[in-house]
């Protein structure tokens, strides 16, 4: 899981004063899922990640990767 995504989720949750349990309840996912998400588990269901992100007005979308050769 992307470090930027993990940081975003943690910051937003804390900014709203939510515990992991409260976030899980509001998003309709399990507490274990939120913990796994915030710990960067690599194999999570994208639909559930989007359920959580939807609370903050965001969703996962494809982003073009910068070509490594352009930096050289």
Backbone as a printed PyTorch tensor [residue, N CA C, xyz], in Angstrom:
tensor([[[  0.8480,  -1.1690,   0.0000],
         [  0.0000,   0.0000,   0.0000],
         [  0.8990,   1.2390,   0.0000]],

        [[  0.4910,   2.2250,  -0.7440],
         [  1.2690,   3.4520,  -0.8740],
         [  1.4210,   4.1840,   0.4690]],

        [[  2.6370,   4.6210,   0.7350],
         [  2.8810,   5.3780,   1.9720],
         [  2.0800,   6.6710,   1.9880]],

        [[  1.8850,   7.2730,   0.8160],
         [  1.1090,   8.5070,   0.7370],
         [ -0.3480,   8.2500,   1.1170]],

        [[ -0.8870,   7.1220,   0.6710],
         [ -2.2680,   6.7760,   0.9920],
         [ -2.4130,   6.5340,   2.4920]],

        [[ -1.4910,   5.7940,   3.0580],
         [ -1.5280,   5.4990,   4.4920],
         [ -1.4560,   6.7980,   5.2940]],

        [[ -0.5390,   7.6700,   4.9370],
         [ -0.3810,   8.9510,   5.6330],
         [ -1.6500,   9.7910,   5.4990]],

        [[ -2.2140,   9.8300,   4.2970],
         [ -3.4460,  10.5880,   4.0600],
         [ -4.5590,  10.0960,   4.9800]],

        [[ -4.7580,   8.7810,   5.0140],
         [ -5.8420,   8.2200,   5.8120],
         [ -5.6540,   8.4810,   7.3030]],

        [[ -4.4530,   8.2690,   7.7920],
         [ -4.1900,   8.5070,   9.2090],
         [ -4.4160,   9.9760,   9.5760]],

        [[ -3.9030,  10.8790,   8.7380],
         [ -4.0450,  12.3080,   9.0120],
         [ -5.5060,  12.7290,   9.0080]],

        [[ -6.2650,  12.2650,   8.0230],
         [ -7.6790,  12.6330,   7.9440],
         [ -8.4670,  12.0710,   9.1170]],

        [[ -8.1910,  10.8200,   9.4750],
         [ -8.8910,  10.2050,  10.6050],
         [ -8.6230,  10.9940,  11.8800]],

        [[ -7.3600,  11.3030,  12.1160],
         [ -6.9930,  12.0310,  13.3310],
         [ -7.5200,  13.4670,  13.3140]],

        [[ -7.5280,  14.0920,  12.1310],
         [ -8.0410,  15.4410,  12.0010],
         [ -9.5240,  15.5020,  12.3960]],

        [[-10.2510,  14.4350,  12.0930],
         [-11.6690,  14.3770,  12.4460],
         [-11.9010,  13.8320,  13.8520]],

        [[-10.8110,  13.4730,  14.5240],
         [-10.9190,  12.9750,  15.8810],
         [-11.5420,  11.5990,  15.9890]],

        [[-11.3580,  10.7780,  14.9490],
         [-11.9390,   9.4400,  14.9270],
         [-10.9230,   8.3950,  15.3610]],

        [[-11.3880,   7.4230,  16.1120],
         [-10.5610,   6.2550,  16.3940],
         [-10.6490,   5.3260,  15.1910]],

        [[ -9.7800,   4.3380,  15.1610],
         [ -9.8520,   3.3560,  14.0830],
         [-11.2050,   2.6520,  14.1030]],

        [[-11.6930,   2.3560,  15.2830],
         [-12.9900,   1.6820,  15.4200],
         [-14.1310,   2.5480,  14.8800]],

        [[-14.1020,   3.8300,  15.1960],
         [-15.1420,   4.7490,  14.7050],
         [-15.0870,   4.8810,  13.1900]],

        [[-13.8730,   4.9610,  12.6470],
         [-13.7280,   5.0460,  11.1950],
         [-14.2720,   3.7880,  10.5320]],

        [[-13.9470,   2.6420,  11.0770],
         [-14.4350,   1.3800,  10.5230],
         [-15.9630,   1.3530,  10.5000]],

        [[-16.5650,   1.7850,  11.6010],
         [-18.0290,   1.7870,  11.6910],
         [-18.6420,   2.7330,  10.6670]],

        [[-18.1040,   3.9340,  10.5630],
         [-18.6330,   4.9210,   9.6160],
         [-18.4640,   4.4700,   8.1680]],

        [[-17.3630,   3.7770,   7.8820],
         [-17.0840,   3.3360,   6.5140],
         [-17.7800,   2.0230,   6.1740]],

        [[-18.2650,   1.3230,   7.1800],
         [-18.9210,   0.0440,   6.9210],
         [-17.9430,  -1.0840,   6.6490]],

        [[-16.7720,  -0.9900,   7.2460],
         [-15.7540,  -2.0430,   7.1190],
         [-15.3670,  -2.4910,   8.5220]],

        [[-14.6350,  -3.5690,   8.6130],
         [-14.2100,  -4.0620,   9.9070],
         [-13.0140,  -3.3140,  10.4620]],

        [[-12.8900,  -3.3700,  11.7770],
         [-11.7480,  -2.7510,  12.4500],
         [-10.4410,  -3.3540,  11.9400]],

        [[-10.4200,  -4.6400,  11.7440],
         [ -9.2120,  -5.3140,  11.2360],
         [ -8.7870,  -4.7280,   9.8910]],

        [[ -9.7730,  -4.4230,   9.0400],
         [ -9.4630,  -3.8390,   7.7320],
         [ -8.7730,  -2.4860,   7.8990]],

        [[ -9.2950,  -1.6450,   8.7810],
         [ -8.6920,  -0.3230,   9.0060],
         [ -7.2730,  -0.4810,   9.5330]],

        [[ -7.0820,  -1.3830,  10.4640],
         [ -5.7350,  -1.6110,  10.9980],
         [ -4.7880,  -2.0850,   9.9140]],

        [[ -5.2420,  -3.0460,   9.1150],
         [ -4.4060,  -3.5410,   8.0080],
         [ -4.0810,  -2.4200,   7.0230]],

        [[ -5.0710,  -1.5970,   6.7210],
         [ -4.8900,  -0.4860,   5.7880],
         [ -3.8550,   0.5020,   6.3140]],

        [[ -3.9800,   0.8890,   7.5670],
         [ -3.0530,   1.8700,   8.1410],
         [ -1.6590,   1.2890,   8.3800]],

        [[ -1.5420,  -0.0260,   8.3980],
         [ -0.2350,  -0.6500,   8.5540],
         [  0.4000,  -0.9860,   7.2050]],

        [[ -0.3010,  -0.6750,   6.1160],
         [  0.2770,  -0.8410,   4.7920],
         [  0.1960,  -2.2350,   4.2050]],

        [[ -0.7860,  -3.0300,   4.6430],
         [ -0.9270,  -4.3680,   4.0830],
         [ -1.0760,  -4.2570,   2.5650]],

        [[ -0.3490,  -5.0840,   1.8510],
         [ -0.2950,  -4.9920,   0.3870],
         [ -1.5200,  -5.5770,  -0.3140]],

        [[ -2.2100,  -6.5030,   0.3170],
         [ -3.3220,  -7.1800,  -0.3510],
         [ -4.6480,  -6.8310,   0.3100]],

        [[ -5.2080,  -5.7110,  -0.1010],
         [ -6.5030,  -5.2740,   0.3970],
         [ -7.4500,  -5.0730,  -0.7730]],

        [[ -8.7270,  -5.2710,  -0.5130],
         [ -9.7210,  -5.0880,  -1.5770],
         [ -9.8980,  -3.6090,  -1.8930]],

        [[ -9.7680,  -3.2870,  -3.1690],
         [ -9.8710,  -1.8920,  -3.5940],
         [-11.2550,  -1.3170,  -3.3190]],

        [[-12.2970,  -2.1260,  -3.4350],
         [-13.6360,  -1.6000,  -3.1730],
         [-13.7760,  -1.1540,  -1.7210]],

        [[-13.1640,  -1.8900,  -0.8170],
         [-13.2210,  -1.5020,   0.5960],
         [-12.3490,  -0.2770,   0.8690]],

        [[-11.1980,  -0.1980,   0.2160],
         [-10.3580,   0.9990,   0.3590],
         [-11.1530,   2.2180,  -0.1090]],

        [[-11.8620,   2.0690,  -1.2170],
         [-12.6770,   3.1760,  -1.7280],
         [-13.8340,   3.5200,  -0.7950]],

        [[-14.3750,   2.5330,  -0.0840],
         [-15.4150,   2.8140,   0.9150],
         [-14.8800,   3.7640,   1.9790]],

        [[-13.6640,   3.5030,   2.4180],
         [-13.0480,   4.3430,   3.4420],
         [-12.7250,   5.7180,   2.8600]],

        [[-12.1150,   5.7520,   1.6960],
         [-11.7440,   7.0230,   1.0760],
         [-12.9620,   7.8930,   0.7690]],

        [[-14.0900,   7.2660,   0.4730],
         [-15.3100,   8.0100,   0.1480],
         [-15.7460,   8.9090,   1.3110]],

        [[-15.4430,   8.5130,   2.5170],
         [-15.7770,   9.3500,   3.6770],
         [-15.0630,  10.6920,   3.6290]],

        [[-13.9260,  10.7250,   2.9420],
         [-13.1250,  11.9420,   2.8370],
         [-13.2510,  12.5900,   1.4580]],

        [[-14.2120,  12.0900,   0.6470],
         [-14.4290,  12.6630,  -0.6800],
         [-13.3740,  12.2810,  -1.6980]],

        [[-12.7550,  11.1060,  -1.5280],
         [-11.7040,  10.6450,  -2.4340],
         [-11.9680,   9.2130,  -2.8850]],

        [[-11.2260,   8.7810,  -3.9120],
         [-11.2670,   7.4000,  -4.3650],
         [ -9.9480,   7.0480,  -5.0370]],

        [[ -9.6880,   5.7490,  -5.1210],
         [ -8.4920,   5.2860,  -5.8310],
         [ -8.7120,   5.4400,  -7.3280]],

        [[ -7.7110,   5.9550,  -8.0200],
         [ -7.7900,   6.0970,  -9.4780],
         [ -6.4190,   5.7910, -10.0740]],

        [[ -6.3940,   5.3600, -11.3350],
         [ -5.0990,   5.1310, -11.9650],
         [ -4.3630,   6.4540, -12.1840]],

        [[ -3.0760,   6.4300, -11.9200],
         [ -2.2340,   7.6030, -12.1150],
         [ -1.0410,   7.1700, -12.9560]],

        [[ -0.7340,   7.9490, -13.9700],
         [  0.3930,   7.6270, -14.8340],
         [  1.6940,   7.7580, -14.0480]],

        [[  2.5130,   6.7330, -14.1480],
         [  3.8170,   6.7710, -13.4960],
         [  4.7890,   7.5620, -14.3370]],

        [[  5.6310,   8.3200, -13.6800],
         [  6.6380,   9.1030, -14.3680],
         [  7.7040,   8.1520, -14.9000]],

        [[  8.0970,   8.3450, -16.1060],
         [  9.1100,   7.5060, -16.7300],
         [ 10.4560,   7.7560, -16.0640]],

        [[ 11.0830,   6.7110, -15.5800],
         [ 12.3640,   6.8230, -14.8850],
         [ 13.4370,   7.4440, -15.7770]],

        [[ 13.4050,   7.1420, -17.0540],
         [ 14.4140,   7.6530, -17.9800],
         [ 14.3550,   9.1730, -18.1080]],

        [[ 13.1950,   9.7740, -17.8560],
         [ 13.0700,  11.2250, -17.9620],
         [ 13.9190,  11.9310, -16.9230]],

        [[ 14.1760,  11.2540, -15.7970],
         [ 14.9610,  11.8670, -14.7280],
         [ 16.4620,  11.7800, -14.9880]],

        [[ 16.8720,  10.9500, -15.8920],
         [ 18.3030,  10.7440, -16.1360],
         [ 18.8780,  11.7440, -17.1060]]])
